[in-house]
């Protein structure tokens, strides 16, 4: 019996046979080349035979796969998880927002990597969030079963639809000297486009600026227009999303601004201390044009007749209202990308031990049937 068979047999003793749905194929050589690491043999054996799993309706064992509905992306999961601490490599998660990793710094042999668990409830309580069982994958799962994890398997809900082999994304290009210089110094849109080159064809929607201005009843700041004409709609650093300016779908700029400000006025009527701002189209009201993945809003304060003089403000979702920002839109983006901006709703995109040019990016949204 080889190591592959021993691992899957040991897993079967704990949890039984695999789900009926076939496991998606995995090109382990391609996955390990992308990671720059070999993976533990027991994990590869289980992933090959069982595929992505929901264990005990509590724990997800993630494996490399692609689903038709894009509910889960292995590459994004791993890339984000590796940022959480030096040398960790994620492989699973729980329904209570805990994440399971291997500590790759513990050994040059992946079969000896111990599991470490980031426990979200401990972090929320201000305690050391890291649980260190001191065991590798299968002994750790066995310990979880002893502690009450139900040994019941199902195909992971992230793996709905047709499953295909996961293809590693292209490697990020090496930063150019010009990008290094733009990260350190410079202002304005030319510096921003040097730091993060915009897409060839920015997506703006089916209409035009005249249509949007008529819909809103106002012109918008020139700097915003130039920024959108360069980049279009998309997501900055997997956090800040700019709405489609020329569209009529519910999350495009004008419909979203109308809906969000209406909602804000209702909240202000009930809780004025927590919602103190005027909301567009009230005089001087905030007009949202971008939001975070967590629901924070980046807005203009529409004070005065000159949109180019409108200050920016963040309406945070999980904090009290702060003051207006002091910079222009491009200045604000550059300060945020450089890690120089400190404001609720726009957390630093780069952690202290990271090279910003390994992390910051702009991802344009795919073209859709714009309304």
N, C-alpha and C positions, 0 to 999 in steps of 0.2 A: 504494500500500500504506500503510495507516495504522499508527500506533504499536502498536496491539493485535496486528495481524498480524505486524509485524516482531518483536515480543517472542516470540510463540509460535513463529514460524519459527526464531528463534535458539535457543530452548529445544529445539525438535525436532531441530535440527542436533546439539546436545549429547547428547540422551537418546532421541530417537526419538519415535514416536507415543504418544498417551496410552493408559492401560490400557483394556481393553474395557468395564469398568464405567463407566457414565455419571458425570460429575462432578456433585456436588450443586449445585443453584442457589444463587446468592449475591445477596442484596440489598445491593449495595455502598453505596448511599446510607445505608441503615440502619446498616451496619457502621461507616462513617466518621463518622456522626453520634454513635454510641455511643463511638467512640474519641476524638472531638474532633479528628481529624486526617484528611487525605487520605492514601491509601496509594500506594506506587509503582505506576506504570502497568504495568510488566513483571510484577510480582507478581500484580496483578489479572487480567491477561491469561492468565498461566499457570494461576492458580487456577481461572479460569472454564472453561478448556478441559480442564485435566488433573485438577483436584480434588486432594484430599490424597494425598501420594505417599510411598512408601518408595523412596529413591534408593540404589542400590548396596548394599542391605541394611545400610546404615550411617547414613543421614541421613533424617530425616522432615521433609518440607515440610508444615507445618500450614496449613490453610485454614479459613474459617468453615463449619462444618457441624454437624449433629446426627445421631448414630447411635442406632438403637433400643436398643442395649445400654449406652449412656452411658459408653463407654470413654474418651471424650475430650470435653472441653467447651472450646470456643474461648474463651469469656468468662473462665473460670477460668484457663486457660493464659496469656492476655494480662494479666489483672489481676495475677496472681502475678509474671509476668515483668517487668512494669513497675516492680515494687518493687526490682529488683536493682541498679539504678543510675539516677541522674537522666537522663531523656530517652531511655531505651532502650525499644524496642518489639519483642517477640519474634515470630518467624515460623517457627522450626524448632528441631530438637533432634537429637542423635545417640544412638546406642546406648551410648555411654560417658558419658552424662549431661552432655554439653556442650549449650549453648543458643546459638542464632543469633538476633541482634537487628539492627535498624537503629538507628543513632545519629541520632535525630531532632533533636538539637541542632546538627548540622553544617550544616543548610541549611533554609530555609523551603520549598524545593522538594523534595517527597518523592522525585522521580526522581533526586535527587542524594544521597540518604541513603547513607552508607557502611555496609557490614556490619561488625559486631563480634561476636566469638565468645567466650563465657565457657567456658574449658577447665577442666573439673573436676579433671583430673589435676594441672594447674599449681597450682590452689588447694590441693589436698591436699598438695602438696610445699612449700607456703608461698611460692610465687612469684606474680608478677603474673599473674592468671588470664585477662587480656583479650588476645585475638589481634585485631589490627586490620589486615585486608588492605588497607583504604583504597579499596575498590572497591564498586560497587553490586551488586545481586543477581546478575544474569546473569554479569558478569565474575568475580564471586567463585566461583560454581558452576563456571565454566570452569576457574578456577585449581584448584579441588578435584579436578576430573577430571584435570588435568595432574599433580597430586600423588598420583594413584592411586585416586580415587573411581571405582568401576565405573559406567559410564553405562547402568545397567539400571534400569528403572522397574517398580514394582508399586503397586497400590492400597495405601495405608497400612493396616496391621493395626488401627489405631485406628478405622478407618472400616468395620468389619464390619457386616453387617446392612443394613437399609434406611436410606438417607441422605436427609435432608430439609434444607431451608434452615435456617440458624441464625437464631434470633430473639434479638436483644439483650435482656438482662435489664433490668428497670426500674431507673431511676437510684436511687441511694441517697438517701433523704431528707436534707435539710439538718439537722444537729444542732440540737436545741432548746437554749435557755439552761439548762433543767433538766439536760439531759445534760452540758453543759459543766461545770455545778456538780458533778454526781455524779462526773465524771472527776477533779475536783480534790480533793474532800473528801467526807466522809460514810462511814458504816459500815452494815453489816447488809443484809438482803435488800431493804428499801425502796430503798436506794441502788443496789443492783445492778439491780433491775427498772426504775429510772429510767434508768440508764445504758444498759441493753440490754433493752428491753421484751420480755417473754416471749410465747410464742405463745398464741393464743386457747384452743386445746385441746391441752394437753400430752399427750404419749403416754407411758403408764406400763406398758401391757401388760394382759393379760386377767384377772389375779387381783387381789390387794389386799395391803396391808401385813401383815395377819395371816398370810396364806399365805406371804409371804416370810420373816417372822420364824420361822415354824414350819420352813420349809425350811432356814434358816440355823442355827436354834437360838439366835438372839439377836435382841434389838431393835437398831435402828440409830440413829445420832445424830439428834436432832430437827431439827437444822439441815439435814441432808441430806434428810430427809423433806419439809420445807417448800420447799427448793430444787427438788426433783423435782416436787412438786405444782404449783409455779409454771412450770417450764420443761419438765419431762419429758426424755425421751432426746433427744440431739442432739449437735452438734459446736460447740465454742467456738473461734473464730478458726482454722478449718480445721485444728485441731491436737488439741484435747482432747475425747474422746468419752465421754459418760456412758452406761453400759449400761442397757438396759431393766430396770427393777427387778422387774416382776411377770411375767416371762416364763420359759419353759423352753427356748427356742432356745439353741444352743451358745454364742452370744456375749451372751446375757442375763446379768444380774448373778450369780445363784446358780450356774448351770452354768459360767460363765467363772471365777468365783472357785474353784470346786472343781477345775477342770482346771488352771488356772494355778498354784495352790498345790501341787498334786500334782507338777507339772513342776518347780517350784522346789525341792521337797524332794529330788527326784532329782538336780538339779544341785548342791544343797548337799552331798549325800553324796559327790559326786565332786570338787567344788571349793569347799570350805567357806570359803576365804579370800575368794572373790568372791561368795558367797551366804550372808551371816552371819546372816540374820534367822530368827526363828521364823515359821512360816507357818500361818495359820488352817487348822484349828481348834486348833492347839497354843496353850497359854496365852500370851497376849501376842502371838500371831502376826499378821502383816499380812493384811488382808482387802481385796483390790482391788475397786474399784467404778467406776473410770474408767480409760481408757488413751489414749495418744497415737497418732497415725497411724504413729509409728515404733516402737511397742511398749513405751514406758515406761508404768509402772503408777502410778496415784494410789490410795493405800490408807489404811486406818486401821490403827493399831497397837492391837489389841484388849486393852489393858491395863486390868484392873480390871472391876468389875461395872457401871459407869456408862458407857454408850456416849457420852453427851454429853461425857465427859471424855477420850475417846480422841484421841490426837494423830494428825495426818496424817503420811504419809511417802511419798516418791516412790521407787519401785524403778526406777532408770534402766536402759535397755537397753545403752547404749554407754559407761557410766562406772562407777566404783566406787560402792558404797553410801554415801550421805550420811546425815546425822543427820535426826531428825524435824523437821518444820516447826513453827514457833512459833505460827501463827495458826489460827483456825477455818477451816472450809471456805469460807464466804462471804468472810471476810477474805483468804484465800489467793487466791480468784478475783479479787477487786478489786485486790489488789496485783499480780497477774499481768497483768491487763488494763491497769493503769496503767503497767506497765513497771518496777515497783518490786521485783519478786521475782527473785532470782538463784539458780536451782537447776537442777541437771542434770535433763533430762527435761521441763522446762517453760521452754523458751527464750523470750526476749522476743518477743511477737507483733507488736511495732511497732518499726520501725527509726528511727534518730535523726532522719532528715529527714522523717518522716511524721507527720501528724496522727492520733492514735489513733482518733478518731471517723470517719476515712475507712477504717479497717482492721478494728477489732474488731467481732465479730458473734457471734450465736448462730443456728445453722441447725438447726431441729428435723428429726429423721429422719422420713421419710414413714411413714404407717401401713402396716403389713404384716399378714399373717395370723399374728398372735402365737400362740405355742404355750404 
